[in-house]
Amino acid sequence: MIANSSRSAITEEMRTDRSILWFRRDLRLLDHPALHHAAREGREVVPTFVVDPALTGPSGAARLAFLFRSLRSLDESMGGRLIVRVGDPTIVIPSLALETDASEVVVTRDYAPYGRRRDAAVGELLAAMGVEFVGRGTPYAVPPGRVTKSDGTPYAVFTPFSKAWMSAGWPEPVGSVDVNWFDSASLVSEPIPEDPSLTCALPPVGEEAAHLRWESFLGDGLDDYERCRNDPSKPGTSRLSPYLRWGQIHPRQLLNDLGDAPGHATFRKELAWRDFYADVLFHHPSSARDNLQPKLSSMVLDTDASARQRFDAWATGHTGFPIVDAGMRQMLATGWMHNRVRMIVASFLIKDLHLPWQWGARHFMRHLVDGDLASNQHGWQWTAGTGTDAAPYFRVFNPTSQSERFDPTGAYIRAWVPELAHVGDRDIHAPASPMVDHGVERAEALKRYREATGR
């Protein structure tokens, strides 16, 4: 904390036309409302990023490498002016405000539980110094908390939320802005950390890469999105999730380009799901770790040493179920997993292995480059039946039939489970040495759900 002393307040006489722009999940320069505000009327802008151990500590190598590469790309786009500091933002940001005599700190609003607590603490410290803490913009098309029922309460089900979300609309993307960057030569900037040792290949990073990816998908993939998005062997999805996660492109930029064709409508719906889960987490911050439906907290789960061994087999892609193993290995190799396969592997962990959804969610957040807390945790809760779905307990994915339906030729399995490359199309979906009997475990899962729900 900053001590109360003669240095701990910026008086009116000391105020400058200087703004700190604190980047977080908005690593871009185009369509950036916070940047527009910070740069208004020619104000000097101090671009800053804080490497926060509270956020980087739980992150795996792929997430960190993508972040650090993204910071280098952002720094390059502003001529090497990015100020990087490592540490607790409640110490770093007020200290930087003193160093630069800034009159305000401008951010894109953060709606996640940790971000809200952090920003409240930073804002309080800055206020005591006479420095304004200003939030402009959001990582979402529609800010969490804005879409409500007529009585002002939040939606708990996606379909009515999505209709209200469409009616609420979103602003047009804002253009570029001329920025009077602060001469940062007098400031200490720590080096952007080196990439950790990687065993996976990452996509290109940065705002330009994000827009190139969108332009490619818009031109070559979106019309077939409805038909191909569930086939993990095809490039049928946008692969934009890492860029959305780090704000290298904004969802309203995508929505602005969409039309009414079936693929466009389906893709728009996926963006609505992203906003919906952010809204649920905003209203229920404890759902990042606890069941949204408390009644299911009494369900019996396996957490002993044997359960840990089963988790390790799942995490490393050695369950004996080809589609599950392919998905887990894809994530370890690339920092990404196809969305259909995410549902399959999640269902297997929860309903075949009877393990807590939190174990899987934590593993995903560590390894996925696109790991978004709201989407990740509530996607897992959707599968677990503890989240927003009205009647989910009987939904148990059969990994073999899912594989036969969505990877009919086995191309996806062969790509990630090379020891099965020689197996024919008909047989490649069947587990050769399964760690569990799916039929038996499905019955056990339903029994446990009925006992917990009284159904």
BABAGU-333726 format. One record per residue (C-alpha): residue number from 0; chain; x, y, z. Coordinates in steps of 0.05 Angstrom, whole numbers, plus 5000, padded with zeros to 4 digits. Layout:
N
ATOM koldren fipa   xx   yy   zz
ATOM     NUM    A    X    Y    Z
...
END
This chain:
455
ATOM koldren fipa   xx   yy   zz
ATOM       0    A 5000 5000 5000
ATOM       1    A 5021 5072 4990
ATOM       2    A 5035 5107 5056
ATOM       3    A 5001 5173 5074
ATOM       4    A 5057 5224 5064
ATOM       5    A 5072 5287 5026
ATOM       6    A 5081 5243 4964
ATOM       7    A 5015 5207 4971
ATOM       8    A 4970 5259 4940
ATOM       9    A 4970 5297 4875
ATOM      10    A 4944 5367 4887
ATOM      11    A 4903 5408 4839
ATOM      12    A 4965 5449 4823
ATOM      13    A 5003 5386 4805
ATOM      14    A 4950 5357 4760
ATOM      15    A 4970 5347 4688
ATOM      16    A 4935 5332 4623
ATOM      17    A 4965 5262 4627
ATOM      18    A 4929 5196 4629
ATOM      19    A 4954 5126 4646
ATOM      20    A 4921 5076 4600
ATOM      21    A 4924 5010 4638
ATOM      22    A 4917 4953 4588
ATOM      23    A 4888 4887 4613
ATOM      24    A 4843 4846 4567
ATOM      25    A 4844 4898 4512
ATOM      26    A 4911 4889 4477
ATOM      27    A 4895 4930 4415
ATOM      28    A 4894 5002 4389
ATOM      29    A 4833 5002 4343
ATOM      30    A 4762 5007 4369
ATOM      31    A 4786 5021 4440
ATOM      32    A 4739 5067 4479
ATOM      33    A 4787 5072 4538
ATOM      34    A 4843 5095 4492
ATOM      35    A 4797 5146 4460
ATOM      36    A 4780 5174 4528
ATOM      37    A 4852 5175 4552
ATOM      38    A 4875 5211 4488
ATOM      39    A 4820 5263 4485
ATOM      40    A 4839 5335 4470
ATOM      41    A 4912 5316 4459
ATOM      42    A 4925 5290 4529
ATOM      43    A 4990 5252 4539
ATOM      44    A 4978 5177 4546
ATOM      45    A 5022 5131 4587
ATOM      46    A 5009 5061 4561
ATOM      47    A 5019 5010 4616
ATOM      48    A 5012 4936 4629
ATOM      49    A 5020 4903 4697
ATOM      50    A 5044 4831 4699
ATOM      51    A 5002 4811 4759
ATOM      52    A 5027 4748 4795
ATOM      53    A 4956 4734 4820
ATOM      54    A 4937 4722 4747
ATOM      55    A 5001 4695 4717
ATOM      56    A 5014 4647 4775
ATOM      57    A 4958 4597 4757
ATOM      58    A 4972 4603 4682
ATOM      59    A 5008 4549 4643
ATOM      60    A 5064 4558 4594
ATOM      61    A 5020 4566 4532
ATOM      62    A 4976 4620 4564
ATOM      63    A 5037 4658 4588
ATOM      64    A 5074 4653 4522
ATOM      65    A 5013 4678 4483
ATOM      66    A 5006 4736 4532
ATOM      67    A 5079 4755 4529
ATOM      68    A 5082 4751 4454
ATOM      69    A 5018 4793 4451
ATOM      70    A 5050 4846 4495
ATOM      71    A 5111 4849 4449
ATOM      72    A 5064 4858 4389
ATOM      73    A 5026 4913 4425
ATOM      74    A 5091 4947 4445
ATOM      75    A 5116 4945 4374
ATOM      76    A 5050 4975 4348
ATOM      77    A 5061 5036 4392
ATOM      78    A 5135 5046 4376
ATOM      79    A 5163 5012 4438
ATOM      80    A 5128 5058 4487
ATOM      81    A 5092 5006 4530
ATOM      82    A 5111 5011 4604
ATOM      83    A 5113 4942 4637
ATOM      84    A 5114 4932 4711
ATOM      85    A 5112 4867 4750
ATOM      86    A 5075 4864 4816
ATOM      87    A 5011 4878 4854
ATOM      88    A 4970 4929 4815
ATOM      89    A 4947 4962 4880
ATOM      90    A 5020 4982 4890
ATOM      91    A 5043 4989 4818
ATOM      92    A 4988 5034 4790
ATOM      93    A 4986 5086 4846
ATOM      94    A 5062 5089 4845
ATOM      95    A 5062 5100 4770
ATOM      96    A 5011 5155 4778
ATOM      97    A 5059 5190 4825
ATOM      98    A 5118 5180 4779
ATOM      99    A 5082 5209 4719
ATOM     100    A 5039 5262 4754
ATOM     101    A 4980 5231 4718
ATOM     102    A 4912 5260 4733
ATOM     103    A 4874 5197 4715
ATOM     104    A 4881 5123 4703
ATOM     105    A 4836 5097 4647
ATOM     106    A 4816 5023 4639
ATOM     107    A 4769 4979 4601
ATOM     108    A 4721 4955 4654
ATOM     109    A 4732 4886 4684
ATOM     110    A 4671 4846 4706
ATOM     111    A 4705 4783 4734
ATOM     112    A 4707 4772 4810
ATOM     113    A 4781 4784 4819
ATOM     114    A 4782 4843 4771
ATOM     115    A 4725 4878 4807
ATOM     116    A 4759 4870 4874
ATOM     117    A 4826 4894 4847
ATOM     118    A 4795 4954 4812
ATOM     119    A 4756 4975 4874
ATOM     120    A 4820 4973 4914
ATOM     121    A 4860 5011 4862
ATOM     122    A 4805 5062 4853
ATOM     123    A 4802 5075 4928
ATOM     124    A 4877 5087 4932
ATOM     125    A 4877 5133 4871
ATOM     126    A 4819 5173 4899
ATOM     127    A 4858 5186 4962
ATOM     128    A 4913 5214 4918
ATOM     129    A 4866 5259 4878
ATOM     130    A 4873 5216 4816
ATOM     131    A 4811 5195 4778
ATOM     132    A 4799 5121 4761
ATOM     133    A 4758 5119 4697
ATOM     134    A 4726 5058 4664
ATOM     135    A 4708 5061 4591
ATOM     136    A 4685 5003 4548
ATOM     137    A 4678 4929 4561
ATOM     138    A 4707 4864 4533
ATOM     139    A 4636 4844 4514
ATOM     140    A 4586 4866 4462
ATOM     141    A 4536 4882 4517
ATOM     142    A 4564 4896 4586
ATOM     143    A 4546 4845 4640
ATOM     144    A 4488 4871 4682
ATOM     145    A 4455 4911 4626
ATOM     146    A 4409 4857 4600
ATOM     147    A 4355 4843 4651
ATOM     148    A 4283 4820 4656
ATOM     149    A 4227 4872 4660
ATOM     150    A 4231 4869 4736
ATOM     151    A 4306 4884 4735
ATOM     152    A 4328 4813 4754
ATOM     153    A 4381 4776 4713
ATOM     154    A 4364 4721 4664
ATOM     155    A 4380 4650 4686
ATOM     156    A 4366 4616 4618
ATOM     157    A 4402 4630 4553
ATOM     158    A 4345 4635 4502
ATOM     159    A 4307 4693 4534
ATOM     160    A 4373 4726 4550
ATOM     161    A 4395 4722 4477
ATOM     162    A 4330 4754 4453
ATOM     163    A 4338 4811 4502
ATOM     164    A 4412 4816 4483
ATOM     165    A 4394 4824 4410
ATOM     166    A 4343 4878 4428
ATOM     167    A 4393 4915 4471
ATOM     168    A 4442 4921 4414
ATOM     169    A 4513 4946 4417
ATOM     170    A 4550 5008 4394
ATOM     171    A 4584 5014 4327
ATOM     172    A 4660 5003 4329
ATOM     173    A 4698 5067 4340
ATOM     174    A 4754 5085 4293
ATOM     175    A 4827 5100 4305
ATOM     176    A 4850 5159 4346
ATOM     177    A 4912 5203 4343
ATOM     178    A 4951 5191 4407
ATOM     179    A 5001 5237 4440
ATOM     180    A 5042 5183 4472
ATOM     181    A 5080 5202 4535
ATOM     182    A 5156 5203 4527
ATOM     183    A 5171 5142 4568
ATOM     184    A 5247 5148 4565
ATOM     185    A 5247 5175 4636
ATOM     186    A 5208 5116 4664
ATOM     187    A 5233 5048 4685
ATOM     188    A 5200 4993 4645
ATOM     189    A 5214 4922 4663
ATOM     190    A 5226 4875 4604
ATOM     191    A 5168 4835 4579
ATOM     192    A 5182 4766 4608
ATOM     193    A 5213 4714 4564
ATOM     194    A 5168 4658 4538
ATOM     195    A 5168 4597 4583
ATOM     196    A 5191 4532 4554
ATOM     197    A 5137 4507 4507
ATOM     198    A 5118 4439 4481
ATOM     199    A 5062 4466 4437
ATOM     200    A 5054 4510 4376
ATOM     201    A 5015 4575 4385
ATOM     202    A 4977 4616 4334
ATOM     203    A 5004 4683 4312
ATOM     204    A 4990 4739 4361
ATOM     205    A 4969 4811 4359
ATOM     206    A 4915 4856 4332
ATOM     207    A 4936 4848 4259
ATOM     208    A 4935 4772 4265
ATOM     209    A 4866 4775 4297
ATOM     210    A 4838 4816 4239
ATOM     211    A 4871 4772 4187
ATOM     212    A 4840 4711 4220
ATOM     213    A 4772 4743 4220
ATOM     214    A 4777 4765 4148
ATOM     215    A 4797 4694 4128
ATOM     216    A 4739 4663 4166
ATOM     217    A 4690 4715 4141
ATOM     218    A 4710 4701 4070
ATOM     219    A 4721 4626 4071
ATOM     220    A 4688 4594 4132
ATOM     221    A 4628 4632 4158
ATOM     222    A 4579 4609 4104
ATOM     223    A 4594 4536 4123
ATOM     224    A 4597 4549 4198
ATOM     225    A 4529 4519 4212
ATOM     226    A 4546 4455 4175
ATOM     227    A 4619 4445 4195
ATOM     228    A 4627 4474 4264
ATOM     229    A 4617 4408 4301
ATOM     230    A 4667 4368 4259
ATOM     231    A 4734 4373 4296
ATOM     232    A 4773 4346 4236
ATOM     233    A 4754 4407 4194
ATOM     234    A 4774 4480 4200
ATOM     235    A 4701 4497 4211
ATOM     236    A 4707 4545 4270
ATOM     237    A 4733 4615 4272
ATOM     238    A 4793 4602 4318
ATOM     239    A 4783 4674 4343
ATOM     240    A 4775 4655 4416
ATOM     241    A 4847 4672 4437
ATOM     242    A 4841 4740 4405
ATOM     243    A 4774 4754 4438
ATOM     244    A 4802 4730 4504
ATOM     245    A 4859 4780 4502
ATOM     246    A 4819 4836 4468
ATOM     247    A 4860 4837 4404
ATOM     248    A 4793 4842 4368
ATOM     249    A 4727 4863 4398
ATOM     250    A 4662 4824 4390
ATOM     251    A 4626 4885 4364
ATOM     252    A 4676 4888 4307
ATOM     253    A 4653 4818 4288
ATOM     254    A 4579 4832 4298
ATOM     255    A 4585 4893 4254
ATOM     256    A 4606 4849 4196
ATOM     257    A 4552 4795 4204
ATOM     258    A 4491 4788 4161
ATOM     259    A 4429 4743 4164
ATOM     260    A 4454 4680 4131
ATOM     261    A 4448 4616 4173
ATOM     262    A 4523 4613 4189
ATOM     263    A 4523 4686 4208
ATOM     264    A 4463 4676 4254
ATOM     265    A 4495 4616 4288
ATOM     266    A 4560 4653 4299
ATOM     267    A 4523 4712 4328
ATOM     268    A 4490 4664 4376
ATOM     269    A 4558 4639 4399
ATOM     270    A 4578 4710 4415
ATOM     271    A 4513 4716 4455
ATOM     272    A 4533 4655 4495
ATOM     273    A 4598 4689 4512
ATOM     274    A 4561 4750 4538
ATOM     275    A 4510 4707 4575
ATOM     276    A 4562 4670 4615
ATOM     277    A 4597 4735 4632
ATOM     278    A 4530 4761 4657
ATOM     279    A 4518 4700 4699
ATOM     280    A 4586 4706 4732
ATOM     281    A 4575 4780 4743
ATOM     282    A 4512 4767 4782
ATOM     283    A 4538 4703 4816
ATOM     284    A 4613 4713 4827
ATOM     285    A 4618 4651 4872
ATOM     286    A 4598 4608 4812
ATOM     287    A 4671 4613 4789
ATOM     288    A 4684 4558 4840
ATOM     289    A 4617 4535 4869
ATOM     290    A 4556 4503 4838
ATOM     291    A 4507 4554 4811
ATOM     292    A 4453 4504 4832
ATOM     293    A 4467 4492 4906
ATOM     294    A 4421 4431 4910
ATOM     295    A 4471 4392 4871
ATOM     296    A 4526 4405 4921
ATOM     297    A 4503 4343 4959
ATOM     298    A 4519 4297 4900
ATOM     299    A 4571 4244 4915
ATOM     300    A 4637 4255 4878
ATOM     301    A 4702 4216 4877
ATOM     302    A 4762 4253 4905
ATOM     303    A 4807 4199 4935
ATOM     304    A 4876 4177 4910
ATOM     305    A 4844 4131 4858
ATOM     306    A 4805 4190 4832
ATOM     307    A 4869 4230 4824
ATOM     308    A 4899 4173 4783
ATOM     309    A 4837 4173 4738
ATOM     310    A 4843 4249 4731
ATOM     311    A 4916 4243 4710
ATOM     312    A 4898 4191 4657
ATOM     313    A 4844 4239 4631
ATOM     314    A 4890 4300 4633
ATOM     315    A 4945 4266 4593
ATOM     316    A 4898 4234 4542
ATOM     317    A 4904 4161 4563
ATOM     318    A 4833 4140 4578
ATOM     319    A 4827 4089 4523
ATOM     320    A 4769 4128 4491
ATOM     321    A 4798 4154 4426
ATOM     322    A 4758 4219 4419
ATOM     323    A 4772 4238 4492
ATOM     324    A 4846 4224 4486
ATOM     325    A 4850 4262 4420
ATOM     326    A 4819 4324 4452
ATOM     327    A 4863 4324 4513
ATOM     328    A 4925 4315 4471
ATOM     329    A 4904 4370 4423
ATOM     330    A 4899 4418 4482
ATOM     331    A 4968 4399 4508
ATOM     332    A 4998 4405 4438
ATOM     333    A 4965 4471 4416
ATOM     334    A 4934 4506 4476
ATOM     335    A 4866 4499 4442
ATOM     336    A 4812 4446 4436
ATOM     337    A 4752 4441 4389
ATOM     338    A 4688 4463 4425
ATOM     339    A 4649 4399 4410
ATOM     340    A 4706 4358 4438
ATOM     341    A 4709 4403 4500
ATOM     342    A 4639 4381 4516
ATOM     343    A 4656 4308 4504
ATOM     344    A 4718 4307 4549
ATOM     345    A 4682 4347 4602
ATOM     346    A 4623 4299 4604
ATOM     347    A 4672 4241 4608
ATOM     348    A 4708 4270 4668
ATOM     349    A 4645 4287 4706
ATOM     350    A 4597 4230 4688
ATOM     351    A 4643 4172 4670
ATOM     352    A 4696 4185 4722
ATOM     353    A 4651 4221 4773
ATOM     354    A 4703 4275 4788
ATOM     355    A 4689 4347 4808
ATOM     356    A 4678 4394 4750
ATOM     357    A 4725 4443 4785
ATOM     358    A 4784 4397 4772
ATOM     359    A 4771 4398 4697
ATOM     360    A 4756 4472 4695
ATOM     361    A 4822 4487 4731
ATOM     362    A 4861 4443 4683
ATOM     363    A 4829 4477 4623
ATOM     364    A 4843 4547 4650
ATOM     365    A 4916 4528 4660
ATOM     366    A 4926 4501 4590
ATOM     367    A 4878 4537 4543
ATOM     368    A 4904 4600 4511
ATOM     369    A 4833 4624 4504
ATOM     370    A 4814 4607 4576
ATOM     371    A 4760 4657 4596
ATOM     372    A 4736 4648 4667
ATOM     373    A 4663 4660 4654
ATOM     374    A 4658 4617 4592
ATOM     375    A 4702 4563 4619
ATOM     376    A 4670 4555 4688
ATOM     377    A 4599 4559 4662
ATOM     378    A 4613 4514 4604
ATOM     379    A 4636 4462 4654
ATOM     380    A 4576 4474 4698
ATOM     381    A 4530 4466 4637
ATOM     382    A 4560 4397 4626
ATOM     383    A 4559 4380 4700
ATOM     384    A 4486 4399 4706
ATOM     385    A 4501 4448 4762
ATOM     386    A 4494 4512 4721
ATOM     387    A 4443 4549 4680
ATOM     388    A 4410 4491 4643
ATOM     389    A 4339 4476 4667
ATOM     390    A 4340 4399 4664
ATOM     391    A 4410 4374 4652
ATOM     392    A 4421 4315 4698
ATOM     393    A 4404 4262 4646
ATOM     394    A 4451 4290 4593
ATOM     395    A 4509 4241 4590
ATOM     396    A 4551 4242 4527
ATOM     397    A 4569 4174 4499
ATOM     398    A 4641 4186 4475
ATOM     399    A 4637 4130 4423
ATOM     400    A 4573 4153 4391
ATOM     401    A 4595 4225 4394
ATOM     402    A 4659 4205 4358
ATOM     403    A 4621 4166 4305
ATOM     404    A 4574 4224 4293
ATOM     405    A 4622 4283 4292
ATOM     406    A 4688 4250 4268
ATOM     407    A 4659 4197 4222
ATOM     408    A 4724 4182 4185
ATOM     409    A 4767 4185 4247
ATOM     410    A 4810 4239 4217
ATOM     411    A 4811 4280 4281
ATOM     412    A 4830 4219 4323
ATOM     413    A 4886 4199 4276
ATOM     414    A 4914 4270 4279
ATOM     415    A 4922 4268 4355
ATOM     416    A 4926 4194 4373
ATOM     417    A 4978 4169 4323
ATOM     418    A 4979 4098 4353
ATOM     419    A 4910 4090 4322
ATOM     420    A 4930 4115 4253
ATOM     421    A 4927 4045 4223
ATOM     422    A 4857 4029 4249
ATOM     423    A 4800 4030 4199
ATOM     424    A 4744 4081 4198
ATOM     425    A 4692 4034 4228
ATOM     426    A 4735 4010 4286
ATOM     427    A 4773 4073 4305
ATOM     428    A 4718 4100 4349
ATOM     429    A 4712 4039 4394
ATOM     430    A 4755 4041 4457
ATOM     431    A 4809 3987 4454
ATOM     432    A 4829 3988 4527
ATOM     433    A 4777 4032 4561
ATOM     434    A 4791 4053 4633
ATOM     435    A 4717 4048 4649
ATOM     436    A 4653 4017 4621
ATOM     437    A 4612 4076 4596
ATOM     438    A 4545 4040 4604
ATOM     439    A 4560 4023 4676
ATOM     440    A 4586 4093 4693
ATOM     441    A 4527 4127 4659
ATOM     442    A 4479 4088 4703
ATOM     443    A 4521 4107 4764
ATOM     444    A 4521 4180 4744
ATOM     445    A 4446 4181 4736
ATOM     446    A 4437 4147 4803
ATOM     447    A 4480 4199 4838
ATOM     448    A 4443 4256 4804
ATOM     449    A 4375 4228 4824
ATOM     450    A 4397 4219 4896
ATOM     451    A 4421 4291 4898
ATOM     452    A 4360 4321 4865
ATOM     453    A 4307 4275 4893
ATOM     454    A 4281 4258 4824
END
